[in-house]
Amino acid sequence: MDDNMFQQYDEREYIEEDAIIDNSIVVDYSQRPKNARRNTKNNRNNKNIIPIIIIAIIAVMMITGIIFLNIYNNALSPVAKKGEGKDIKLLVEKGDTVKEIAKLLKEKGAIKDENIFNLYTRISGKSAFKQGRYKFSTEEDVKTIVEKLVKGDVNKEEIKLQLLEGKTIKDLAEVVEKTTTNSKEQFLNKMKDKEYIKKISEKYWFIDYDTVTKEGIYYPLEGYLFPDTYIFDNKEVSIETIVDTMLKQTEKKLADYKNIQGEKKLTIHEVLTLASIIELEAGTSKTKSEEKELTDREIVAKIFMNRLNKKMSLRKWCYNILCIWSKNVWKRFKTKRNTNI
């Protein structure tokens, strides 16, 4: 036979004996190209990196979550420590949104973060706030504040003090006595206290101490306390707080007059005195004029100003005012006398 045939047979025999061991095919990796071995190594490295990346992402998420949780819990905690808090008053009106209320609470210093407040109301599902006047403490946490708003836990101790238009200091003293723990005498004595008047004249630009304490003026602040309805926290409100609140309202009303440029025809005291006379003379009824519908106050005010501009005397008008005032005093006296009988 040909020698080549034996040689081919021997090579095949050799390969089969070398490759087949226990019926398993063994691949000789040493015979593979270098690129294939490099790719295999890279695949192994990639398989090791993926779990590390996943663990790193989870770790970052956990750390971020812990940090956010701390920020969240801190924002829900009270603004002030125990014993260092102060009261915050808040008026919630119909139609106010949670965001608007949160903004007001943040501005007043009742909460730390309005966004966390909004988030808490969403998570807890407590966002149906009731309208009313609330009283919070900076020692209260967000949970307590939200509970009060949801339950409508308004300030039940608050009082309303109303001074009607045309009423005097004595009328106000009676209202103060009825609605607060202060007596009529205490209020009237405070209204005549020149040291107190001096103090508030330094605070409010429109009160001239020398003018309001002139001889003949019985109550220096007569006409300076703006007639309106005022709300206070409780009956224990001080006379100083009542007067200060009313003077602040007067200051707002006089802001336009303060900003008038140039020489003013009347001083503040003259303006307020004239306003009091007009109120007593005209009342609140309406009268139709040819131009438009004017209140009696506007008509009387025009007449007074025309007379003042022409430097005419107001004695006749003042006489009429005196007659009306005397008539009212007599009616009160007569009614009181008949009641006593």
TABEL-V215779 format. One record per residue. N is the residue number from 1. PHI is phi in whole degrees, -180 to 180 (NA if undefined). Layout:
# TABEL-V215779
[[N;PHI] [N;PHI]]
This chain:
# TABEL-V215779
[[1;NA] [2;-72] [3;-64] [4;-66] [5;-64] [6;-63] [7;-68] [8;-65] [9;-65] [10;-65] [11;-68] [12;-66] [13;-62] [14;-68] [15;-65] [16;-66] [17;-69] [18;-80] [19;-94] [20;-105] [21;-133] [22;53] [23;59] [24;-117] [25;-91] [26;-110] [27;-94] [28;-88] [29;-68] [30;-68] [31;-89] [32;-79] [33;-66] [34;-65] [35;-63] [36;-64] [37;-65] [38;-67] [39;-64] [40;-63] [41;-65] [42;-64] [43;-62] [44;-64] [45;-64] [46;-64] [47;-64] [48;-78] [49;-74] [50;-54] [51;-61] [52;-64] [53;-62] [54;-60] [55;-64] [56;-64] [57;-62] [58;-62] [59;-64] [60;-63] [61;-64] [62;-66] [63;-64] [64;-61] [65;-63] [66;-65] [67;-63] [68;-63] [69;-63] [70;-66] [71;-63] [72;-62] [73;-65] [74;-65] [75;-69] [76;-82] [77;-75] [78;-61] [79;-71] [80;-116] [81;-77] [82;-62] [83;88] [84;-117] [85;-82] [86;-139] [87;-82] [88;-123] [89;-103] [90;-140] [91;-103] [92;-104] [93;-101] [94;-62] [95;97] [96;-67] [97;-88] [98;-61] [99;-63] [100;-66] [101;-67] [102;-62] [103;-64] [104;-64] [105;-63] [106;-67] [107;-64] [108;-84] [109;85] [110;-85] [111;-132] [112;-88] [113;-144] [114;-70] [115;-68] [116;-67] [117;-60] [118;-63] [119;-64] [120;-63] [121;-65] [122;-72] [123;-64] [124;-80] [125;76] [126;-107] [127;-136] [128;-87] [129;-82] [130;-96] [131;-75] [132;147] [133;-101] [134;-111] [135;-130] [136;-113] [137;-119] [138;-71] [139;-88] [140;-92] [141;-85] [142;-61] [143;-58] [144;-66] [145;-63] [146;-64] [147;-60] [148;-64] [149;-67] [150;-72] [151;-78] [152;75] [153;-79] [154;-78] [155;-74] [156;-79] [157;-89] [158;-65] [159;-127] [160;-111] [161;-122] [162;-118] [163;-112] [164;-79] [165;-65] [166;87] [167;-86] [168;-103] [169;-60] [170;-66] [171;-62] [172;-64] [173;-60] [174;-67] [175;-65] [176;-61] [177;-65] [178;-74] [179;-103] [180;-127] [181;-86] [182;-85] [183;-89] [184;-61] [185;-64] [186;-62] [187;-67] [188;-66] [189;-65] [190;-66] [191;-70] [192;-105] [193;-76] [194;-67] [195;-65] [196;-68] [197;-62] [198;-61] [199;-64] [200;-77] [201;-67] [202;-78] [203;-89] [204;-112] [205;-63] [206;-88] [207;-105] [208;-100] [209;-58] [210;-63] [211;-73] [212;-77] [213;-107] [214;-64] [215;-63] [216;104] [217;-93] [218;-76] [219;-118] [220;-54] [221;-96] [222;-61] [223;91] [224;-94] [225;-94] [226;-68] [227;-71] [228;-170] [229;-101] [230;-117] [231;-117] [232;-126] [233;-62] [234;-161] [235;-69] [236;-80] [237;-59] [238;-82] [239;-62] [240;-60] [241;-66] [242;-61] [243;-64] [244;-62] [245;-64] [246;-71] [247;-69] [248;-64] [249;-68] [250;-62] [251;-60] [252;-63] [253;-69] [254;-93] [255;-59] [256;-64] [257;-67] [258;-64] [259;-86] [260;-66] [261;-85] [262;88] [263;-76] [264;-94] [265;-71] [266;-126] [267;-78] [268;-59] [269;-62] [270;-68] [271;-61] [272;-68] [273;-65] [274;-64] [275;-62] [276;-66] [277;-65] [278;-62] [279;-61] [280;-71] [281;-77] [282;-95] [283;76] [284;-123] [285;-73] [286;-114] [287;-128] [288;-87] [289;-109] [290;-68] [291;-78] [292;-163] [293;-81] [294;-116] [295;-77] [296;-59] [297;-61] [298;-65] [299;-66] [300;-65] [301;-62] [302;-63] [303;-63] [304;-61] [305;-65] [306;-63] [307;-66] [308;-67] [309;-64] [310;-90] [311;58] [312;-90] [313;-76] [314;-105] [315;-59] [316;-61] [317;-64] [318;-64] [319;-64] [320;-63] [321;-62] [322;-63] [323;-64] [324;-63] [325;-62] [326;-63] [327;-64] [328;-66] [329;-64] [330;-64] [331;-62] [332;-62] [333;-63] [334;-65] [335;-63] [336;-64] [337;-66] [338;-65] [339;-66] [340;-64] [341;-69]]
